[in-house]
């Protein structure tokens, strides 16, 4: 728990090279001097924020975090490379639940939607969100994608 040049490291407290570990379920910032500098090792921060307890800071621009992130290093690029039927950030993708799908680059499970179409002939889409096939094309009822138009 020692970093003589700068005092005690994160999760420890003390002076010089006499560093003690914070009590169980507590942590500290580096260079903490007293046990009272240790605090609850938990975060109540919302998605896109980080910090301890409810002392939350917003992630840097174009970055986000999962809820309860503690450090800025827990923030990551707010992009998804997931393909249709999946959700997640970066290349860390999870399949939507059975019977649900998503568009490419979906980030959150809540953005998955029922994999069914109520669209009538000549239209495509999911649920009741229907788009007319392009001029001169039609589709069978319940077409989901533009490629279902012919």
N, C-alpha and C positions, 0 to 999 in steps of 0.2 A: 504493500500500500504506500510505498515511498517513491517520491520523485524529489530528491534532495534539492535540485535546482529551483523547483517551483513550489515546494511544500507537498502536502498529501494529494494523492490522485482522487478522482471521482469515486464516491462511495466510502471514503475514509475521512478522518479528521485528526488534527493534532498540529504539533509544531516541529519544525526541522525534520529529523528522521524518526521521530517518535509518533508514528501514525497508527491509529486504531480504526478498525472497520466499523461503519455505522451499524446500529442494531438491526436485527432481522426486519425485512420489509421496509427498510429505510435506505436512502441514498443521500449523497451530497454532491455539490459541484466541486471541482478540483480546488485545492488550497483552502478547504474548510478548516477552521481552527478548533471549534468546540462541538461537542456532541449535539448541542442545540442547533447547530448548522445543518444537521441531518433532517431530512423531511420524508414524508410518505412517498414511497417509490411506486406511485400510481399516477395515471393521467386520466382526466375526465374530458380531454379535449375532443372536439368534433373533427370529422373528416376535413382535411385541408389545413389543419392546425397541429401544433405540437407543444408540449410543455408538461410540467408536473402539476398534480392536483388540478385546480381550475385556473392556473396562471398560464394561459394559452397564447401562443403567437401564431400568426398566419404563416404558412409555408411560403417560400419565395415565389415570385411570379412564374407561371407556367408549371408549377409543381403542386402536388397534392399529397395527402397522407391518408392512412386508414384511421378510423377513430382510435383514440387513446394512444396516439404516437407521443413519445417522450422527447425525442431529440430532433433537431433540424435534419440530421442525417437519415431520419425515417421518412423524410419527404422525397418524392420521386417524380419523374416526368409524368405529366398529366396526359399521357397518350395510351392508346390501346392498339395493338397489332393483332387483335383476336379476329378470327374469321366468323362468318355467319353461323349462328347457333351457339356461340360462345360469348363470354364476357371476361374482363380482367384488364390489368394494366401491363404495359410492355408486352412481353411474350408469355407472361404468366396467366394462362387462359384456363377457364373452367367451362364445361358444357352447361348450357341452360338446363333447367329441370325438364324431365320427360314431358312432352306435349307442348313445350315452349321453344321459341327460337329468338334470334336477334339479328340485327344487321351487322355488317363488318364494323370493326373498331368500337364495339360496345364495351363500356367500362364497368357498369354495375349490374348485378343480378336483377335489380328492380326494373332495368330497361329491357329484360327479356319479355316477350309477349306470347300469347296463345298462338300456336302454329296452326291457324286455321283461317279460312277466308269465307266471308259472307257475300263476296262480290258476285254480281250477276254477270251473265254473258257479255263479253265485250269490255270487261273491266278486270283489273288485277289489284291485289293488295291484301292486307291482313285485317282480320276482324271486319269492321265496317269502314275502314279507311281505304277507299277504293279510288283508283286512277283509271281513266278511260284509256284503252289501247290506242296507239297512234293511228292516224288516218289510214283507212283501208285495211286495218287489222282487226281481228276479233279474238275472243278467247272462250273457252268453256267456262261455265259457272264455277265459282270458287278458285279462279286463277290467282296465284299468290305473287308471281314475279312478272316483270315485263317480258321475260323470255317465254311466258305462257301464252303470249299473244302470237297469232300466226296469220 
